[in-house]
Amino acid sequence: GIASPWYQKLKMLMKRLYQLEVPLSWDDPIPQGNRQDWIHVMTEALMEGVLPFPRSTRPATATGQGPLLAGFGDGALPGFGGDVYLQWKVECDHGDDCDGTGDYDSTLCLSKGRVCPL
């Protein structure tokens, strides 16, 4: 879901640990060459704090019939992923700047990511 980009980083770091010449045991420390990357990713998660997300996929100010479904995907080594967004036309809240075309609001509906196999 919404944490997929961060979770993808963790998966790639785990893959690097599996590719070590000498396998790690469950209680072995992370080798020095990989440790700084792990510290960076964990610090990123802790510094992010609370990650709010709306429970409703339809904004309160939505107008029109229904949402536009927009998808995005990308893939390469070392991983690939895809996202699906719902885009709604909403009431303009710019006051005098409204030109009659309205505004749009997008909500993340689905997100998936995978790491390429070993």
C-alpha positions as CSV (number, residue, x, y, z in Angstrom):
1,G,0.0,0.0,0.0
2,I,1.1,3.5,0.9
3,A,4.4,2.3,2.5
4,S,5.4,0.3,-0.6
5,P,8.4,2.5,-1.6
6,W,10.0,2.2,1.8
7,Y,9.1,-1.5,2.0
8,Q,10.7,-2.1,-1.4
9,K,14.0,-0.7,0.0
10,L,13.9,-3.2,2.8
11,K,13.4,-6.0,0.4
12,M,16.3,-5.0,-1.7
13,L,18.5,-4.8,1.4
14,M,17.4,-8.3,2.5
15,K,18.2,-9.6,-1.0
16,R,21.8,-8.2,-0.7
17,L,22.2,-10.0,2.6
18,Y,21.1,-13.3,0.9
19,Q,23.7,-12.8,-1.8
20,L,26.6,-12.7,0.6
21,E,29.4,-15.3,0.1
22,V,29.2,-16.4,3.7
23,P,25.5,-16.8,4.8
24,L,24.4,-15.0,7.9
25,S,22.9,-16.8,10.9
26,W,19.8,-15.3,12.5
27,D,21.8,-13.5,15.2
28,D,24.8,-12.4,13.2
29,P,25.3,-8.6,13.0
30,I,24.8,-7.0,9.6
31,P,28.3,-6.7,7.9
32,Q,29.9,-3.3,7.8
33,G,29.5,-2.9,4.0
34,N,25.7,-3.1,4.4
35,R,25.2,-1.6,7.8
36,Q,25.0,2.1,6.8
37,D,22.3,1.4,4.2
38,W,20.2,-0.3,6.9
39,I,20.7,2.5,9.3
40,H,19.7,5.0,6.6
41,V,16.4,3.2,5.7
42,M,15.4,2.7,9.3
43,T,16.2,6.3,10.2
44,E,14.0,7.3,7.2
45,A,11.1,5.3,8.6
46,L,11.5,6.7,12.1
47,M,11.8,10.3,11.0
48,E,8.7,10.1,8.8
49,G,6.5,9.9,11.8
50,V,2.8,9.4,11.3
51,L,1.7,8.7,7.8
52,P,-2.0,9.7,7.5
53,F,-4.1,8.5,4.6
54,P,-7.8,8.9,3.9
55,R,-10.2,6.0,4.4
56,S,-12.6,7.2,1.7
57,T,-11.7,7.0,-2.0
58,R,-14.2,9.7,-2.9
59,P,-13.5,13.3,-1.8
60,A,-16.3,15.1,0.0
61,T,-16.3,17.8,-2.7
62,A,-16.4,15.4,-5.7
63,T,-18.6,16.3,-8.6
64,G,-19.6,14.4,-11.7
65,Q,-20.4,10.7,-12.4
66,G,-17.4,8.7,-11.3
67,P,-13.7,8.5,-11.0
68,L,-11.0,8.2,-13.6
69,L,-8.9,5.2,-13.1
70,A,-5.2,5.9,-13.6
71,G,-2.4,3.3,-13.5
72,F,1.3,3.6,-13.5
73,G,3.9,0.8,-13.6
74,D,7.7,0.6,-14.0
75,G,10.2,-2.2,-14.0
76,A,13.9,-2.7,-14.1
77,L,16.6,-4.4,-12.1
78,P,16.4,-4.7,-9.1
79,G,12.6,-4.4,-8.8
80,F,9.3,-3.5,-10.3
81,G,6.0,-2.1,-9.2
82,G,2.7,-0.6,-10.0
83,D,0.2,1.9,-8.6
84,V,-3.5,2.6,-9.3
85,Y,-5.0,6.0,-8.5
86,L,-8.6,7.2,-8.5
87,Q,-8.9,10.7,-9.9
88,W,-12.1,12.7,-9.1
89,K,-13.3,16.1,-10.4
90,V,-13.9,18.3,-7.4
91,E,-15.4,21.7,-6.7
92,C,-13.0,24.6,-7.3
93,D,-11.7,26.1,-4.1
94,H,-9.5,28.9,-5.6
95,G,-12.2,31.6,-5.4
96,D,-11.9,34.0,-8.3
97,D,-9.2,31.9,-10.0
98,C,-11.7,29.3,-11.1
99,D,-12.2,29.1,-14.8
100,G,-15.1,26.7,-14.9
101,T,-13.1,23.6,-15.6
102,G,-12.8,22.5,-12.0
103,D,-10.1,20.9,-10.0
104,Y,-9.0,17.3,-9.6
105,D,-8.1,15.2,-6.6
106,S,-6.2,11.9,-6.8
107,T,-6.2,9.1,-4.2
108,L,-3.8,6.2,-4.1
109,C,-6.0,3.1,-4.4
110,L,-3.4,0.3,-4.8
111,S,0.3,-0.1,-4.8
112,K,2.4,-3.2,-5.3
113,G,6.1,-3.7,-5.6
114,R,8.4,-6.7,-6.1
115,V,12.1,-7.4,-6.0
116,C,13.5,-9.4,-8.9
117,P,14.4,-13.0,-7.9
118,L,17.9,-14.0,-7.0
